[in-house]
Each structure stands twice: as structure tokens, then as C-alpha cells.
Amino acid sequence: MTIQPPHATLYEEGREAEDGNDYGTASAKFQAAAALGDTRAQTRLVGVWAIGRAPESDYSEAVDWYREFSVIADINGGRQWETNLGDVYFLGLGVPQDDSEAVHWYEKGADKGDPKAQASLAAMYAEGRGLERDDVQAYRWFSLAGALPFVAEECARTKAKMTPEQIATAQHLIDTYVPSQASQGDDDEGQVFMPV
């Protein structure tokens, strides 16, 4: 018989509660495990809070966790937290809605190769939200986002508005793109929303 540390048991109990749509219990279990240093529980807790599933959802505390995780992500090459912070600012969860701040965080995730951040940044460029509308950049980031559902359609729609020179410029940006850091250990835990 394998004995798990208390935080691991709490985390597993939280996942079971979350899977059963008992978000109050899940939040309590994740909070207890997070207090013991379980980063998986911290991630799940932030996700449960950020989407308002727990009765005591605390968006502002979720934003604080996202900021902390994004600093850690800068160190170890992760990228999901930048995208999550972009979503938080895009939607105004626990912070004032701020398209420019959303763009800032999407750019960080996109530069690291996160397809969700790339698609979100592309949408911001396509709509001129938080920055000047730019079809070249929209096409670039939609193209780099690749296989996500709906992206091919948005990419084609953007390309249809572009001149041959703009397409060539965007293609050069796509061909010379290199992610700023290799991503390590990313999964979908903690992913929340995407504005596109």
C-alpha cells in the first residue's frame, strides 16, 4: 500500500469533487492542498475560482495567483499563465476590463509559442482591441496558432482583406518566427477562457 502525503490526498479528493460538479468541496480541498504547497492544487483552485464555479470564488485572489504563476513560468519556460492573465483582463474578472493589459499578456504567451495566446492575440489585432488594428499581425498570429478550431476560418477571412504585399510581409514574419523560450511542462490545467 502506498501512502500519499496529505496534500496529494486532498488534491485527489478535490479532483473527484470537481469531476462530480461539487465545486464548493473541490475549492475547499484544493485550498487546503494549496496551503500545503501542492502546485497542482493551486492551479486547479485558481481555475475553479477564475471561472466562478466555487461559491466563494475570489477573482482578485485568482489574479494574484496568476501573476505569481506567470513569474514562475518566465523562469521555467511555461506559458499558460500569461494566456490566463490575458483572459482575466479581457473579461474583467477580478480586475477592471483592460484590452491593452490583455494584449500585453497574450503577447508574452504568443511569443513563447502558446497557440491559445497566439489566436487570442490575432483576434485582438483583427478587431483593433487594445492596440491598432493590423491585418498583417492578425494573419501572422492566426497562422501560427495552427490547428485550433476556428483558426483556419479566421485566417482565411483576414487574408481575404490583405494585399499581396501584406501577405508576403506576414509570411516572412511567420517563416522567421522562433518562440522566445521552449515550453516545459505545459498542459491544460488552469486554462480558463479564450476571447475568440
N, C-alpha and C positions, 0 to 999 in steps of 0.2 A: 504494500500500500504506500502510495506517495503522499506525503503531507505537503500541502501548499502553504506558503506564507499567508498571513491574514489578508493582505492587500489583494493577492491573487484570487482568494476565495470570494472576497467582496466584489471584485471585478466580475467574476463569473456569475455571481448572483445578480449583479446589475445588468449584465447582458441578457440573462434569462428573463428578467423583469421587462427589459426593453423589448425583447422579442415578443413578449406577451402583451405589449402596449400598456404596461403598468409603469408609466413614466415617473410618477412620484416615487415609487420604490426604487426604480432604476437610478434616479437622481440621487437619492439618499445613499444607495450602495456605492455609486461612483464617487460621491463626495467623500465618503469615509475612506475608500481606497486611494483616492487622490491625495487626501491628507497624509496618507502613509507613503506617498511618493510614487504611486503607480501611474506612470505616464499614459498607459492605455486608458485608465480610468479618467485621467484628466482630459484626454481627448474626447472620450465619449460624453463626459459631463458637459464640456463646452458645447458639443454638438446638440445635446438634449436641451440645454439652456438656450442656445442661439436660435433654435427653431421654435422655441416657445412651447415645447411639449410638456415640460415639468410644471406642476402647479406654482412653484416658486421660481420660475425662470427669471434669471437675472441677466439681462442683455449686457449691462455695463460690466458686470464681472466676467462675462464671456469675452467681451472685447479685451479686457485686461489679460486674460489667459491667451487669447490670440496673439496679442502683442508680444507676450513673453515667449510663446512658441515660435513666433516669426524670428526672434533674435536667435533662438536655438537653431532654427532652420538655416539661418545665414551661416552658422558655424559648421553644421554637418551636411549641408547641401540639400536639405529638404526644401519643398516648395509649396506644399498645400496650405500653409498658414497665411502666406501672402494672399493667395486667392481667397481664402476665407475672410480675411480682413477687408479685401476689396468688396466682397459680397455684403459684409456688415455695413460698410459705408454706403454702398449702392442702395441698400434697402433702408438704411437709417435705423438699424437695430441697436439700441443702447447708446447710440451716438446720433448727432444731427446728420441727416442725409447729406452726403457730400460727394458729388460726382468726381471732383478733382482728386479727392483723397482716395476714392475707389480706383481711379486710374493709376495713381501712384503705386498702390498695392498690386493691381493687376500687372503693371509693367514689371515689377520685381518677380512675380511668378512666371510671367511670359518669358522674360529674359533667361530664366532657369529652365525653360522647356516645358512648363506645365500646359497641356492642351486646353484645360478649362480656363486658365488665366488668359491664354492666347485668344480663345474665342470671345471671352468677355471683353478683352482689350479691343479686339477687332470691332465688336458691336459698339463700343464707346466711340471709336474713330468713325464708324459708319454713320452714327447718329449725331456726332459732334457733342457728346456729353462729357463734360469735364475737360475738354480740350477742343482744338479746332478740328472740324470735320476734315477727314483726309482719306480719300478712296484708296490711295496707294498703300497707306499703312493698314487700312481695313483689309484690303485684299491680301497683303503680306501676312497678317496675323491669322486671318481665316484660313489661308493656305497652310500655314504652319500647324494650325490646330488639327488638321488632317481628318481623322476618321470619326470624330464626334458626330452624332446625329445632327442633322440640320445644317452643318457647316458647309457642305458642298453646295447646297442651295444658296446660302448667303454669299458664298464666294462667287458663284456664277452671277448672282444679282449685282454684286459690286463690280465685277469685271465688265458687265454689260454697260456700265456708266463710264468706263475708263477709255482714254485714248490709247493708241498703240504705244506711245512714248511712256505713258504712265504704267502700262502693263510691263514694259521692258524694265522700268525702274524697279517696280515691285518684284519682278522675277529676279533681278540682281540681288535685292535685299534678301529674298528667300534663299537663293543659292549660296549666299555668303554668311548666312545665319549660323552661329555657333552658340549653344547655350552657355550662359556665364559660369555655371557650376554643374558638375554632374550631380544628378539627383540620387540620393541614397535613402532607402527605406521608406519611400512614399507608398502609401496605399490610400484608400478612400476614407479611412476613419477620420472623422472630423469634417469631412466635406459637407457643405451645407447647401448653398444655393448657387445659381448662375444666372445672371441677368438676361441672357439672350434666349 
